[in-house]
Each structure stands twice: as structure tokens, then as C-alpha cells.
Amino acid sequence: MSESFDATERIRQAAYQRWLDGGRRDGTAAEDWLSRKINSLKKP
């Protein structure tokens, strides 16, 4: 279980790093998704 979690975490980190490196080049889709994800986490 921890292995699959580590793999998922690595993928998530890589995707986030790619998003940072790409800046706004990907358009707003990734940005919108990230914003929604963050906002959903902020909700109580």
C-alpha cells in the first residue's frame, strides 16, 4: 500500500513541478484544476 502511495505522491509532485516549470504555457486548465483542488481542501 505504501508503495502505491509513494508512486502516486511522486507522480503528483512531478506534475506539480511540471506545472511550475511550464508557468502559464499549459493554458488555464491546469491552473483552474489546481485552484479548485486547493479551494476544496480549504473548505471545512
Buried (B, 14 or more C-beta within 10 A) or exposed (E): EEEEEEEEEEEEEEEEEEBEEEEEEEEEEBEEEEEEEEEEEEEE
